Amino acid sequence: MIYRFLDHELDTDQHEFRFAGTPVPLSPKPFSFLEYLIRNSDRMVPKSELLDAFWPSNVSEAALQTTIHAIRKSLGKDAGAAAIKTYHGQGFRFVAPLAVLTGADAEFETTEPISLRELRLVTVVSMQIR
């Protein structure tokens, strides 16, 4: 499968990351991490979920930050900020417009990320005094 966004392509079959058709070095962990964010682009992915998915329980959040930094560096200064949104203290979300190629003869389908709705917990307290 090929994911195309902002002049970049993430080719999961060839395990290759490209900018304008030219391969860009991206080590396996950041590659898989970026793929995970893309596959879950319809929502903010919590830091705890990312830590559980990619590292053993004894690894700190610094590993997560290092991986995000490596991805943004490979994307480039402007594209890194445009592709991955940081929810400080909470998680990350892939927000760039995305085209997906699923097979050799398939057409690219363009998808816009679904907007993330803010959910708030509400507590209702009711009391009757006699």
FIKOLZA-1660 file (N, C-alpha, C; in steps of 0.1 Angstrom, whole numbers, plus 5000, padded with zeros to 4 digits):
% residues 130
   i   px   py   pz ch aa at
   1 5008 4988 5000  A  M  N
   1 5000 5000 5000  A  M CA
   1 5009 5012 5000  A  M  C
   2 5005 5022 4993  A  I  N
   2 5012 5035 4992  A  I CA
   2 5003 5046 4997  A  I  C
   3 5009 5054 5007  A  Y  N
   3 5002 5066 5012  A  Y CA
   3 5009 5078 5007  A  Y  C
   4 5002 5087 5000  A  R  N
   4 5008 5099 4994  A  R CA
   4 5003 5111 5001  A  R  C
   5 5012 5120 5005  A  F  N
   5 5008 5132 5012  A  F CA
   5 5019 5142 5011  A  F  C
   6 5016 5155 5009  A  L  N
   6 5025 5166 5009  A  L CA
   6 5038 5163 5001  A  L  C
   7 5038 5158 4989  A  D  N
   7 5049 5155 4981  A  D CA
   7 5057 5143 4986  A  D  C
   8 5052 5136 4996  A  H  N
   8 5058 5124 5002  A  H CA
   8 5050 5112 4999  A  H  C
   9 5057 5100 4999  A  E  N
   9 5050 5087 4998  A  E CA
   9 5056 5078 5008  A  E  C
  10 5047 5070 5015  A  L  N
  10 5051 5060 5024  A  L CA
  10 5046 5047 5017  A  L  C
  11 5056 5039 5012  A  D  N
  11 5053 5026 5005  A  D CA
  11 5055 5015 5015  A  D  C
  12 5044 5009 5020  A  T  N
  12 5045 4998 5030  A  T CA
  12 5050 4985 5024  A  T  C
  13 5047 4983 5011  A  D  N
  13 5051 4971 5004  A  D CA
  13 5066 4970 5002  A  D  C
  14 5072 4982 4997  A  Q  N
  14 5086 4983 4995  A  Q CA
  14 5094 4987 5007  A  Q  C
  15 5087 4991 5018  A  H  N
  15 5092 4996 5030  A  H CA
  15 5101 5008 5027  A  H  C
  16 5096 5018 5020  A  E  N
  16 5103 5029 5015  A  E CA
  16 5096 5042 5017  A  E  C
  17 5103 5052 5021  A  F  N
  17 5097 5065 5023  A  F CA
  17 5104 5074 5013  A  F  C
  18 5096 5082 5005  A  R  N
  18 5101 5090 4994  A  R CA
  18 5096 5104 4995  A  R  C
  19 5104 5114 4991  A  F  N
  19 5100 5128 4989  A  F CA
  19 5102 5131 4974  A  F  C
  20 5091 5135 4967  A  A  N
  20 5092 5138 4953  A  A CA
  20 5098 5126 4945  A  A  C
  21 5095 5114 4949  A  G  N
  21 5100 5102 4942  A  G CA
  21 5114 5098 4946  A  G  C
  22 5121 5105 4954  A  T  N
  22 5134 5102 4959  A  T CA
  22 5134 5096 4972  A  T  C
  23 5140 5084 4974  A  P  N
  23 5140 5078 4988  A  P CA
  23 5147 5087 4998  A  P  C
  24 5140 5087 5010  A  V  N
  24 5145 5094 5021  A  V CA
  24 5148 5084 5032  A  V  C
  25 5160 5085 5039  A  P  N
  25 5163 5075 5049  A  P CA
  25 5153 5077 5061  A  P  C
  26 5147 5066 5065  A  L  N
  26 5138 5066 5077  A  L CA
  26 5140 5052 5083  A  L  C
  27 5145 5051 5095  A  S  N
  27 5147 5038 5102  A  S CA
  27 5134 5031 5104  A  S  C
  28 5135 5018 5107  A  P  N
  28 5123 5010 5108  A  P CA
  28 5113 5014 5119  A  P  C
  29 5117 5018 5131  A  K  N
  29 5108 5022 5141  A  K CA
  29 5100 5035 5137  A  K  C
  30 5107 5046 5133  A  P  N
  30 5099 5057 5128  A  P CA
  30 5090 5054 5116  A  P  C
  31 5094 5046 5107  A  F  N
  31 5086 5042 5096  A  F CA
  31 5073 5035 5100  A  F  C
  32 5074 5026 5109  A  S  N
  32 5062 5019 5114  A  S CA
  32 5054 5028 5123  A  S  C
  33 5060 5037 5130  A  F  N
  33 5053 5047 5138  A  F CA
  33 5045 5056 5129  A  F  C
  34 5051 5061 5118  A  L  N
  34 5044 5070 5109  A  L CA
  34 5032 5062 5102  A  L  C
  35 5035 5050 5098  A  E  N
  35 5024 5042 5093  A  E CA
  35 5012 5040 5102  A  E  C
  36 5015 5038 5115  A  Y  N
  36 5005 5037 5125  A  Y CA
  36 4997 5050 5127  A  Y  C
  37 5004 5061 5127  A  L  N
  37 4997 5074 5127  A  L CA
  37 4988 5076 5115  A  L  C
  38 4993 5072 5103  A  I  N
  38 4985 5074 5091  A  I CA
  38 4973 5065 5091  A  I  C
  39 4974 5053 5095  A  R  N
  39 4963 5043 5096  A  R CA
  39 4952 5048 5106  A  R  C
  40 4957 5055 5116  A  N  N
  40 4947 5060 5126  A  N CA
  40 4945 5075 5125  A  N  C
  41 4946 5080 5113  A  S  N
  41 4945 5095 5111  A  S CA
  41 4931 5101 5114  A  S  C
  42 4921 5092 5116  A  D  N
  42 4908 5097 5120  A  D CA
  42 4907 5101 5134  A  D  C
  43 4917 5100 5142  A  R  N
  43 4917 5103 5156  A  R CA
  43 4930 5107 5162  A  R  C
  44 4930 5113 5173  A  M  N
  44 4943 5116 5180  A  M CA
  44 4947 5102 5187  A  M  C
  45 4959 5098 5185  A  V  N
  45 4964 5086 5191  A  V CA
  45 4971 5090 5204  A  V  C
  46 4966 5085 5215  A  P  N
  46 4972 5088 5228  A  P CA
  46 4986 5083 5230  A  P  C
  47 4994 5091 5237  A  K  N
  47 5008 5087 5240  A  K CA
  47 5009 5073 5246  A  K  C
  48 5000 5070 5255  A  S  N
  48 5001 5057 5261  A  S CA
  48 4999 5045 5251  A  S  C
  49 4990 5048 5242  A  E  N
  49 4987 5037 5231  A  E CA
  49 5000 5035 5223  A  E  C
  50 5006 5047 5219  A  L  N
  50 5018 5046 5211  A  L CA
  50 5030 5039 5219  A  L  C
  51 5031 5042 5231  A  L  N
  51 5042 5036 5239  A  L CA
  51 5039 5021 5241  A  L  C
  52 5026 5017 5243  A  D  N
  52 5023 5003 5244  A  D CA
  52 5025 4995 5231  A  D  C
  53 5023 5002 5219  A  A  N
  53 5024 4996 5206  A  A CA
  53 5038 4994 5202  A  A  C
  54 5047 5003 5206  A  F  N
  54 5061 5003 5200  A  F CA
  54 5072 5000 5210  A  F  C
  55 5070 5000 5223  A  W  N
  55 5081 4998 5232  A  W CA
  55 5077 4990 5244  A  W  C
  56 5086 4983 5250  A  P  N
  56 5083 4976 5263  A  P CA
  56 5079 4986 5274  A  P  C
  57 5073 4981 5284  A  S  N
  57 5068 4989 5295  A  S CA
  57 5079 4997 5302  A  S  C
  58 5091 4994 5302  A  N  N
  58 5101 5001 5309  A  N CA
  58 5108 5012 5302  A  N  C
  59 5102 5015 5290  A  V  N
  59 5108 5026 5282  A  V CA
  59 5100 5039 5285  A  V  C
  60 5108 5050 5286  A  S  N
  60 5102 5063 5289  A  S CA
  60 5096 5070 5277  A  S  C
  61 5089 5081 5280  A  E  N
  61 5083 5089 5269  A  E CA
  61 5093 5096 5260  A  E  C
  62 5106 5096 5265  A  A  N
  62 5116 5102 5257  A  A CA
  62 5118 5095 5244  A  A  C
  63 5116 5082 5244  A  A  N
  63 5117 5074 5231  A  A CA
  63 5107 5078 5221  A  A  C
  64 5095 5081 5226  A  L  N
  64 5084 5086 5218  A  L CA
  64 5088 5099 5211  A  L  C
  65 5093 5108 5219  A  Q  N
  65 5097 5121 5214  A  Q CA
  65 5108 5120 5204  A  Q  C
  66 5117 5111 5206  A  T  N
  66 5128 5109 5197  A  T CA
  66 5123 5104 5184  A  T  C
  67 5114 5095 5184  A  T  N
  67 5108 5090 5172  A  T CA
  67 5100 5100 5164  A  T  C
  68 5092 5108 5171  A  I  N
  68 5085 5119 5164  A  I CA
  68 5095 5129 5158  A  I  C
  69 5105 5132 5165  A  H  N
  69 5116 5141 5160  A  H CA
  69 5122 5136 5147  A  H  C
  70 5125 5123 5147  A  A  N
  70 5131 5116 5135  A  A CA
  70 5121 5117 5123  A  A  C
  71 5108 5115 5126  A  I  N
  71 5098 5115 5115  A  I CA
  71 5098 5130 5110  A  I  C
  72 5097 5139 5118  A  R  N
  72 5095 5153 5114  A  R CA
  72 5108 5158 5107  A  R  C
  73 5119 5153 5111  A  K  N
  73 5132 5156 5104  A  K CA
  73 5132 5151 5090  A  K  C
  74 5127 5138 5088  A  S  N
  74 5127 5132 5075  A  S CA
  74 5116 5139 5066  A  S  C
  75 5105 5144 5072  A  L  N
  75 5095 5151 5064  A  L CA
  75 5100 5165 5060  A  L  C
  76 5108 5171 5068  A  G  N
  76 5113 5184 5065  A  G CA
  76 5106 5194 5075  A  G  C
  77 5112 5205 5077  A  K  N
  77 5107 5215 5087  A  K CA
  77 5092 5218 5086  A  K  C
  78 5088 5223 5074  A  D  N
  78 5074 5227 5072  A  D CA
  78 5064 5216 5071  A  D  C
  79 5068 5205 5064  A  A  N
  79 5059 5194 5062  A  A CA
  79 5057 5186 5075  A  A  C
  80 5067 5186 5083  A  G  N
  80 5066 5179 5096  A  G CA
  80 5056 5185 5105  A  G  C
  81 5055 5198 5105  A  A  N
  81 5045 5205 5113  A  A CA
  81 5031 5203 5107  A  A  C
  82 5031 5203 5094  A  A  N
  82 5018 5203 5086  A  A CA
  82 5012 5189 5087  A  A  C
  83 5020 5178 5088  A  A  N
  83 5015 5165 5087  A  A CA
  83 5011 5159 5100  A  A  C
  84 5018 5162 5111  A  I  N
  84 5016 5156 5124  A  I CA
  84 5012 5167 5134  A  I  C
  85 5001 5166 5140  A  K  N
  85 4996 5176 5150  A  K CA
  85 4999 5170 5164  A  K  C
  86 5005 5178 5172  A  T  N
  86 5008 5174 5186  A  T CA
  86 4997 5180 5195  A  T  C
  87 4992 5171 5203  A  Y  N
  87 4982 5175 5214  A  Y CA
  87 4991 5174 5227  A  Y  C
  88 4996 5185 5231  A  H  N
  88 5005 5185 5242  A  H CA
  88 5000 5178 5254  A  H  C
  89 5009 5168 5259  A  G  N
  89 5005 5160 5270  A  G CA
  89 4996 5149 5268  A  G  C
  90 4990 5148 5255  A  Q  N
  90 4980 5138 5252  A  Q CA
  90 4984 5128 5242  A  Q  C
  91 4988 5133 5230  A  G  N
  91 4991 5124 5219  A  G CA
  91 4994 5131 5206  A  G  C
  92 4992 5124 5195  A  F  N
  92 4995 5129 5181  A  F CA
  92 4985 5125 5172  A  F  C
  93 4984 5132 5161  A  R  N
  93 4974 5129 5150  A  R CA
  93 4980 5133 5137  A  R  C
  94 4979 5124 5127  A  F  N
  94 4983 5126 5113  A  F CA
  94 4971 5134 5107  A  F  C
  95 4974 5147 5102  A  V  N
  95 4964 5156 5097  A  V CA
  95 4965 5160 5083  A  V  C
  96 4976 5156 5076  A  A  N
  96 4978 5160 5062  A  A CA
  96 4968 5153 5053  A  A  C
  97 4963 5160 5042  A  P  N
  97 4955 5153 5032  A  P CA
  97 4962 5141 5027  A  P  C
  98 4955 5130 5025  A  L  N
  98 4961 5117 5022  A  L CA
  98 4955 5111 5010  A  L  C
  99 4963 5105 5001  A  A  N
  99 4958 5097 4990  A  A CA
  99 4964 5083 4993  A  A  C
 100 4955 5073 4990  A  V  N
 100 4959 5059 4993  A  V CA
 100 4958 5050 4980  A  V  C
 101 4969 5043 4977  A  L  N
 101 4969 5034 4966  A  L CA
 101 4970 5020 4971  A  L  C
 102 4960 5012 4969  A  T  N
 102 4959 4999 4975  A  T CA
 102 4964 4988 4966  A  T  C
 103 4964 4989 4953  A  G  N
 103 4969 4979 4944  A  G CA
 103 4975 4985 4931  A  G  C
 104 4981 4976 4923  A  A  N
 104 4988 4980 4911  A  A CA
 104 4979 4988 4901  A  A  C
 105 4967 4983 4900  A  D  N
 105 4957 4989 4891  A  D CA
 105 4948 4999 4897  A  D  C
 106 4949 5001 4910  A  A  N
 106 4939 5009 4917  A  A CA
 106 4942 5024 4915  A  A  C
 107 4932 5032 4916  A  E  N
 107 4934 5046 4915  A  E CA
 107 4937 5052 4929  A  E  C
 108 4943 5063 4930  A  F  N
 108 4945 5069 4943  A  F CA
 108 4932 5075 4947  A  F  C
 109 4928 5072 4959  A  E  N
 109 4916 5079 4965  A  E CA
 109 4921 5089 4975  A  E  C
 110 4916 5101 4974  A  T  N
 110 4920 5112 4983  A  T CA
 110 4910 5112 4994  A  T  C
 111 4916 5113 5006  A  T  N
 111 4907 5114 5018  A  T CA
 111 4912 5126 5026  A  T  C
 112 4902 5133 5032  A  E  N
 112 4905 5143 5041  A  E CA
 112 4904 5137 5055  A  E  C
 113 4913 5141 5064  A  P  N
 113 4912 5135 5077  A  P CA
 113 4899 5140 5084  A  P  C
 114 4893 5131 5091  A  I  N
 114 4880 5134 5098  A  I CA
 114 4884 5143 5110  A  I  C
 115 4876 5154 5111  A  S  N
 115 4879 5163 5122  A  S CA
 115 4877 5156 5136  A  S  C
 116 4886 5160 5145  A  L  N
 116 4885 5154 5158  A  L CA
 116 4876 5163 5167  A  L  C
 117 4866 5157 5172  A  R  N
 117 4857 5164 5180  A  R CA
 117 4862 5164 5194  A  R  C
 118 4860 5175 5201  A  E  N
 118 4864 5176 5215  A  E CA
 118 4853 5171 5223  A  E  C
 119 4856 5161 5232  A  L  N
 119 4846 5155 5240  A  L CA
 119 4848 5160 5255  A  L  C
 120 4838 5164 5261  A  R  N
 120 4839 5168 5275  A  R CA
 120 4830 5160 5284  A  R  C
 121 4835 5156 5295  A  L  N
 121 4827 5149 5305  A  L CA
 121 4819 5159 5313  A  L  C
 122 4806 5155 5315  A  V  N
 122 4797 5163 5322  A  V CA
 122 4791 5156 5333  A  V  C
 123 4791 5161 5345  A  T  N
 123 4785 5155 5357  A  T CA
 123 4773 5163 5361  A  T  C
 124 4762 5156 5362  A  V  N
 124 4750 5162 5366  A  V CA
 124 4746 5157 5380  A  V  C
 125 4745 5167 5389  A  V  N
 125 4742 5163 5403  A  V CA
 125 4728 5168 5406  A  V  C
 126 4720 5159 5411  A  S  N
 126 4706 5163 5414  A  S CA
 126 4703 5159 5429  A  S  C
 127 4697 5168 5436  A  M  N
 127 4694 5166 5450  A  M CA
 127 4680 5172 5453  A  M  C
 128 4673 5164 5461  A  Q  N
 128 4660 5169 5466  A  Q CA
 128 4661 5170 5481  A  Q  C
 129 4657 5182 5486  A  I  N
 129 4658 5185 5501  A  I CA
 129 4643 5186 5505  A  I  C
 130 4640 5180 5516  A  R  N
 130 4627 5181 5522  A  R CA
 130 4627 5187 5536  A  R  C
% end
